[in-house]
Amino acid sequence: MPDRPVVIGVDSSTQSTKAAVVDVETGALLAVGRAPHTVTGGGGARESDPEAWWTALGRAVAAGLEEAAVTPSAVVGIAVAGQQHGLVTLDGAGRPLRPALLWNDTRSAPQAAALTAALGGPEPWLARTGSVPVAAVTATKWQWLRRHEPATAARTAAVRLPHDFLTERLSGEPVTDPGDASGTGWYGAGTDTETGASTGASRAKPDGDTGGPAPTATPAAYDTGILDLLGLDPALLPTVAPTGGTRVGGLTRAAAEALGLPEGIAVAAGTGDNMAAAVGLGLGGTGLLDHPVVSLGTSGTVFAATRARPASPGISGFAATDGTYLPLGCTLNCTLAIDRIAGLLGLDREDAAPGEGLVLLPYLDGERTPDLPRATGLLTGLTHATTPRALLGAAYEGAVFTVLRALDELLTACGLDPADPSVRDRPLRLIGGGSRGGAWTETVRRLSGRALVIPAATELVALGAAALAAAAATGTDPVALAATWGTGAGKTLEPVARDEETWGRIEKVLEQSAPTLLA
């Protein structure tokens, strides 16, 4: 019997590549191949060689197919979801001119401040791009390159994001999607086209045929005024495909030989990692709208798919990959900070108790939301009766409070009232490494007062990319397909009464200390 058709969803993250081999019909995850990346740099620098990403993609695909015991001829499509914001500069032959500047490279913080000031403050940026420049945003990295490596900037023949670079290697097409493009700082997510440059969407081929019909350009576009401010020629940028599930071409002969896959299989436009995770959870226009997600990892993130265009300085106003929006809030101190405090106390991370009147704000790396970049950790309420377990519990409470506070800001930016029962009664979808920990989940339940849904799947980015690949291969909607596959399904934890006393205690300390001790 011939193999059932499968697709490959690639998660090219900061630290590694994962290639998920997924049954097209059922969504069954057959295997995940993995290959590591190398990140270099110190003193704020974080860089990786894009060629190493391509090598890792090949290794991960081979490992996944071998583990799944699937022949390459069964593969009908592939899509890449990549780490957002990274700056990849290429020469005329498509070769990297230097290592990519990654999202967590903070050297461009001065450029972020200068760009914000250049348009007259945050509000014009919010109106035009949905986000205020920070060091993570690609536009600030391009400005850093122009300032510190002008010869490299002058030689640049193409500017790509990490997932764009890999998709172009697969398909031969210079293409991106609305979701990842919305994190660059030069894309008007939802801006009227009269203020933006053409996306050039006619270059994307949804049917994989060079003679086939071209998709209509999306309403959002590259902002020519911002590109002029950046000294960035729009001709260096990729086409913006209508969605991440748009078929942009077939696998080229060179890529097929490098990966051991059939030439001509569908290549989707792909997207950024956060957008792919949303697809994997079934969030989008044909799925769940205004349903919040909390991701507990090294950083804490909150996001939701919505039709309302958000505009808040503390929120990244991203586009989703399917034509909706995906506003996202981020805190810097989450699982890594708590593990550090547990280590200082000599405790296992699960050996925590409620904070017992303590407040511990674990802002060990400053904080992004709220905007306190120079903050350090803050502890108050210590008594002779304080136990190490209560100290650790207070650290959990401080981290969870900060994430949930960012969630309230996100919901408000979407035009929703966080206190409205119809909003507050929606369950939180809890993902990331922290969602597997009992101390994390119970603290989120207690401080949110919400039911929690914890998806069974752990590779949501790769699964979302697989749904995009299947969409490109079959013409189906990726969000609806992911919902049919059930990749976002999991166990539900019923709500408990919200701990208003602890919430109010932490809130009061933050309000009083932010202008002084945490400034």
C-alpha positions in Angstrom: 0.0 0.0 0.0 1.3 3.5 -0.8 2.1 5.8 2.1 -0.7 8.2 3.3 0.1 11.8 2.3 2.0 13.8 4.9 3.3 17.3 5.3 6.3 18.7 7.0 5.9 21.6 9.4 9.2 23.3 10.3 9.8 25.2 13.5 13.1 27.1 13.1 13.6 28.7 16.5 16.4 30.5 18.1 18.0 27.3 19.5 17.0 24.5 17.1 15.0 23.3 14.2 12.1 20.9 14.6 10.5 19.2 11.6 7.1 17.7 12.4 5.9 14.9 10.0 2.0 15.1 10.1 -0.7 13.0 8.4 -2.6 15.3 6.2 -6.0 13.7 6.7 -5.9 13.1 10.5 -3.4 15.6 11.8 -1.6 12.8 13.6 1.9 13.8 14.6 4.0 10.9 13.3 7.5 12.1 14.3 9.5 15.2 15.1 13.1 15.5 13.8 15.5 17.9 15.6 18.8 19.6 14.9 20.5 22.3 17.0 21.5 25.9 16.2 24.4 27.9 17.5 23.9 31.4 18.9 27.0 33.6 19.4 27.7 36.9 20.9 28.0 38.7 24.2 27.4 42.2 25.6 23.9 42.4 24.0 24.9 40.7 20.7 23.0 37.6 19.6 23.8 36.2 16.1 23.4 33.0 14.1 24.6 31.9 10.6 21.5 31.5 8.4 23.3 28.8 6.4 23.4 26.8 9.6 19.6 27.1 9.8 19.4 25.6 6.3 21.7 22.8 7.3 19.7 22.1 10.4 16.4 22.1 8.4 17.8 19.3 6.2 19.0 17.3 9.2 15.7 17.7 11.0 13.6 16.7 8.0 15.7 13.6 7.5 15.5 12.6 11.1 11.7 13.1 11.2 11.1 11.0 8.1 13.3 8.2 9.4 11.6 8.2 12.8 8.2 8.2 11.2 9.2 5.4 8.8 7.7 7.5 5.9 9.1 7.5 2.4 9.9 10.9 1.0 7.4 10.3 -1.9 4.6 10.6 0.6 5.4 14.3 1.4 3.1 16.7 -0.4 3.9 20.0 1.2 6.2 21.9 3.5 6.1 25.2 5.4 8.5 27.1 7.7 7.6 29.0 10.9 10.6 30.9 12.2 11.8 33.1 15.0 10.5 36.6 14.5 12.3 39.9 13.8 15.8 38.6 12.9 17.7 40.6 10.2 19.1 38.5 7.4 21.1 40.4 4.8 21.9 38.7 1.5 24.1 39.4 -1.6 22.9 39.1 -5.1 23.3 35.4 -5.2 21.2 34.9 -2.0 24.1 34.2 0.3 24.3 35.8 3.7 26.7 38.8 4.0 27.0 38.3 7.7 25.4 36.4 10.6 21.8 37.3 11.2 21.0 39.7 14.0 18.5 37.8 16.2 15.4 39.1 17.9 17.1 39.1 21.3 20.1 41.1 20.1 19.7 44.3 22.2 22.5 46.5 20.6 19.9 48.4 18.6 18.2 49.9 21.6 19.6 53.4 20.8 18.3 53.1 17.3 14.8 52.1 18.6 14.7 55.3 20.7 15.9 57.4 17.8 13.3 55.9 15.4 10.5 56.5 18.0 11.5 60.1 18.3 11.9 60.6 14.5 8.1 60.2 14.0 7.2 62.3 17.0 6.7 59.6 19.7 4.9 56.3 20.0 1.5 57.3 18.7 2.5 57.7 15.0 4.1 54.3 15.1 1.1 52.7 16.6 -1.1 54.3 14.0 1.0 53.2 11.1 2.5 49.8 12.2 0.6 48.8 15.3 3.8 48.7 17.4 6.4 51.0 18.9 10.0 50.3 18.0 12.0 48.3 20.5 15.4 46.6 20.1 13.7 43.4 19.0 12.1 45.0 15.9 13.8 44.4 12.6 13.8 48.1 11.6 16.1 49.0 14.5 18.5 46.3 13.5 18.7 47.6 10.0 19.5 51.0 11.5 22.2 49.5 13.7 23.7 47.9 10.6 23.8 51.1 8.7 25.4 52.9 11.6 28.0 50.2 12.6 28.6 48.3 9.3 27.8 50.7 6.5 29.7 48.7 4.0 27.6 45.6 4.6 24.4 47.6 4.4 25.6 49.1 1.1 26.3 45.7 -0.3 22.9 44.2 0.7 20.9 43.0 -2.3 18.0 41.5 -0.2 16.6 41.8 3.3 14.8 38.8 4.8 13.4 37.5 8.0 14.6 34.1 9.2 11.6 32.2 7.9 11.7 34.2 4.6 15.3 33.1 4.0 14.3 29.4 4.4 11.1 29.7 2.4 13.1 31.2 -0.5 15.6 28.4 -0.3 12.8 25.9 -0.6 10.8 27.6 -3.4 13.1 30.1 -5.1 10.6 32.8 -4.4 11.3 35.9 -2.3 8.2 35.9 -0.2 6.9 36.5 3.3 3.5 36.7 5.0 1.5 39.4 6.8 2.2 37.9 10.2 6.0 37.9 10.2 6.1 41.1 8.1 4.1 42.9 10.9 7.1 42.5 13.2 9.5 44.3 11.0 8.6 47.9 11.9 8.2 48.8 8.2 4.9 47.0 7.5 1.6 48.8 8.0 -0.5 46.1 9.6 -3.9 47.2 8.6 -2.8 50.5 7.1 -4.7 51.8 4.0 -2.8 51.0 0.9 -2.6 54.7 -0.1 0.0 55.2 2.6 2.0 52.1 1.7 4.0 50.5 -1.1 2.6 47.6 -3.1 3.2 44.3 -1.4 4.1 42.9 -4.8 1.7 40.0 -4.1 1.5 39.2 -7.7 4.8 37.3 -7.4 3.2 34.7 -5.1 1.7 31.8 -7.0 -1.1 30.1 -4.9 -1.5 27.3 -7.5 2.2 26.7 -7.8 2.1 27.4 -11.6 4.1 30.3 -13.0 1.2 30.9 -15.4 -1.5 30.7 -12.8 -3.6 33.5 -11.5 -1.9 35.9 -9.1 -3.5 36.6 -5.7 -4.9 40.1 -5.0 -2.7 42.4 -2.9 -3.6 42.5 0.8 -4.9 45.8 2.3 -1.8 46.2 4.4 1.5 47.1 2.8 5.0 48.2 3.3 5.0 51.8 4.6 7.1 53.8 2.1 7.5 56.7 4.5 9.1 54.5 7.1 11.2 52.8 4.5 12.4 56.2 3.4 13.2 57.1 7.0 15.2 53.8 7.2 17.0 54.3 3.9 15.7 50.9 2.8 14.8 50.3 -0.8 11.5 48.4 -1.1 13.0 46.4 -3.9 15.2 44.6 -1.3 12.1 43.2 0.5 10.1 40.1 -0.3 6.6 39.8 -1.6 3.9 39.7 1.0 1.7 36.7 0.2 -2.0 36.9 1.2 -1.6 34.3 4.0 0.9 32.0 5.5 -0.9 29.1 3.9 -0.7 30.5 0.4 1.1 28.2 -2.0 4.1 30.3 -3.3 5.7 27.7 -5.5 7.0 24.2 -5.7 10.1 22.8 -4.1 13.0 23.6 -6.4 15.2 20.9 -7.8 18.2 22.1 -5.7 16.1 22.1 -2.5 14.7 18.7 -3.4 18.1 17.2 -3.8 19.4 18.8 -0.6 16.4 17.6 1.4 15.7 14.3 -0.3 12.1 15.3 -1.0 10.1 15.2 -4.3 10.7 18.2 -6.6 7.6 20.4 -7.0 5.7 19.6 -3.8 3.8 22.6 -2.4 5.7 25.2 -0.5 3.6 27.6 1.7 4.5 31.1 2.4 5.0 30.2 6.1 5.0 32.7 9.0 6.5 33.7 12.3 6.6 31.3 15.3 3.9 33.1 17.3 1.6 33.2 14.4 2.1 29.5 13.7 1.4 28.6 17.3 -1.9 30.5 17.0 -2.8 28.4 13.9 -1.9 25.2 15.8 -4.3 26.3 18.6 -7.1 26.9 16.1 -7.1 30.7 16.6 -8.2 32.9 13.7 -11.0 34.0 11.4 -12.4 30.5 11.0 -11.6 29.4 14.5 -11.4 31.0 17.9 -11.5 34.8 18.1 -10.7 36.9 21.3 -9.8 33.8 23.2 -6.6 34.5 25.2 -3.4 32.4 25.3 -0.7 32.6 28.0 2.6 31.1 27.1 5.0 30.4 30.0 8.6 30.1 28.8 11.8 32.0 29.4 9.7 35.0 28.7 5.9 35.2 29.3 3.7 36.0 26.3 0.0 36.7 26.0 -1.8 36.8 22.6 -5.2 36.4 21.0 -6.6 36.4 17.5 -9.0 39.3 16.9 -10.6 41.3 14.3 -10.0 44.6 16.2 -6.8 46.4 15.3 -5.0 47.0 18.6 -3.0 50.2 19.4 -1.3 50.2 22.8 2.4 51.1 23.6 2.8 48.0 25.7 1.4 45.6 23.1 2.9 44.4 19.8 0.2 44.9 17.2 1.0 42.0 15.0 -1.0 40.7 12.1 -2.1 37.1 12.2 -1.2 34.9 9.2 -4.8 34.5 8.1 -6.0 38.1 7.7 -7.0 38.8 11.4 -4.8 40.4 14.0 -2.6 38.8 16.7 -1.7 41.4 19.3 1.0 40.1 21.7 2.3 41.2 25.1 5.6 40.0 26.4 7.2 39.9 29.9 10.9 39.2 30.3 10.9 37.3 33.6 9.1 34.0 33.6 10.3 30.4 34.0 14.0 31.2 33.9 13.7 33.8 36.7 11.7 31.4 38.9 14.2 28.6 38.4 17.0 31.0 39.4 15.2 31.9 42.6 14.4 28.3 43.3 18.1 27.5 43.0 19.1 30.4 45.3 16.7 28.9 47.9 17.9 25.4 47.4 14.4 24.2 46.4 12.9 22.2 43.6 10.8 24.4 41.3 7.6 22.6 42.5 8.3 23.0 46.2 6.4 26.3 46.6 3.6 27.5 48.9 1.4 30.7 48.7 3.3 33.9 49.4 1.8 34.5 52.9 1.9 38.3 52.7 5.1 38.5 50.7 5.5 40.3 47.4 8.4 39.3 45.3 8.7 40.9 41.8 11.2 38.7 40.0 12.4 41.3 37.6 15.9 39.9 37.3 16.5 41.1 33.7 14.6 44.4 34.0 11.1 44.2 32.6 9.4 44.9 29.3 5.7 44.9 30.4 5.5 47.0 32.5 8.3 49.1 30.8 10.9 49.0 33.5 14.2 48.2 31.7 16.4 49.0 34.6 14.4 47.2 37.3 15.9 44.5 39.5 14.1 42.0 41.7 12.1 43.5 44.6 11.1 41.7 47.9 8.9 43.1 50.6 6.9 41.6 53.5 9.7 39.4 55.0 9.2 38.4 58.6 10.6 35.8 61.1 7.9 33.5 60.1 8.7 33.5 56.4 9.6 30.2 54.9 11.7 29.4 51.8 8.7 27.8 50.2 6.6 30.9 50.7 9.4 33.0 49.1 9.4 30.8 46.1 5.6 31.0 46.0 5.8 34.7 46.1 8.1 34.7 43.1 5.6 32.6 41.2 2.9 35.1 42.2 4.9 38.1 41.0 5.7 36.5 37.7 2.1 35.4 37.1 0.7 38.7 38.2 3.0 40.4 35.6 1.9 38.1 32.8 -1.8 38.4 33.7 -1.5 42.2 33.9 -0.1 42.2 30.4 -3.1 40.1 29.4 -5.5 42.7 30.7 -3.7 45.4 28.7 -4.0 43.2 25.6 -7.7 42.6 26.1 -8.2 46.4 26.6 -6.3 47.1 23.4 -8.6 44.8 21.6 -11.6 46.8 22.8 -12.6 44.3 25.4 -13.3 44.9 29.1 -11.2 42.5 31.2 -13.7 42.8 34.0 -16.7 41.9 31.8 -18.0 38.5 32.9 -18.4 37.5 29.2 -14.7 38.2 28.7 -13.4 36.9 32.1 -15.3 33.6 31.8 -13.4 32.6 28.6 -10.8 30.0 29.5 -7.1 30.7 29.2 -5.1 28.5 26.9 -1.9 27.8 28.7 1.1 26.7 26.7 4.9 26.7 27.0 7.2 24.8 29.4 5.6 26.3 32.5 2.2 24.8 31.5 3.5 21.4 32.4 4.4 22.5 36.0 1.9 22.2 38.8 3.1 25.3 40.7 2.7 27.4 37.5 -0.7 26.2 36.6 -2.1 26.5 40.1 -0.8 30.0 40.5 -2.3 31.0 37.2 -5.7 29.5 38.2 -5.6 31.3 41.6 -4.7 34.7 40.3 -6.8 34.6 37.1 -9.9 33.0 38.5 -10.3 31.4 35.0 -10.6 27.9 33.7 -7.5 26.7 32.0 -7.2 24.7 28.8 -3.8 22.9 28.6 -3.3 21.5 25.1 -1.9 18.0 24.9 0.3 18.9 22.0 3.7 20.4 22.8 5.0 21.2 19.3 2.3 23.8 18.5 4.6 26.0 16.3 5.6 23.0 14.1 2.0 21.7 14.0 0.8 25.2 12.9 3.4 25.2 10.2 2.2 21.7 9.1 -1.4 23.1 8.8 0.0 25.9 6.6 1.8 23.3 4.5 -1.4 21.2 4.2 -3.3 24.3 3.2 -0.9 25.0 0.4 -1.1 21.4 -0.8 -4.9 21.0 -0.6 -6.4 24.5 -0.7 -8.1 24.2 2.7 -8.1 26.9 5.4 -5.2 26.2 7.8 -7.0 27.4 10.9 -10.1 25.3 10.2 -7.9 22.4 9.3 -6.0 22.7 12.6 -9.3 22.7 14.4 -10.4 19.6 12.6 -7.1 18.0 13.5 -7.6 18.9 17.1 -4.1 20.1 17.7 -5.2 22.6 20.3 -7.3 20.2 22.3 -6.3 19.2 25.8 -7.4 18.9 29.4 -9.5 21.6 31.1 -8.9 22.7 34.7 -12.0 24.3 36.2 -11.8 27.8 37.6 -11.2 28.6 41.3 -12.1 31.8 43.1 -9.7 34.6 42.2 -7.2 35.5 44.9 -8.1 39.2 45.1 -6.1 39.8 48.3 -2.8 38.6 46.7 -3.5 40.4 43.4 -4.2 43.7 45.3 -1.1 43.3 47.4 1.2 42.9 44.4 -0.6 45.6 42.5 -0.1 48.1 45.3 3.6 47.3 45.7 4.2 47.7 41.9 2.4 51.0 41.7 4.3 52.4 44.7 7.7 51.1 43.7 7.7 51.6 39.9 8.5 55.3 39.9 11.3 54.9 42.5 12.8 51.6 43.4 12.1 49.9 40.0 12.8 52.9 37.8 
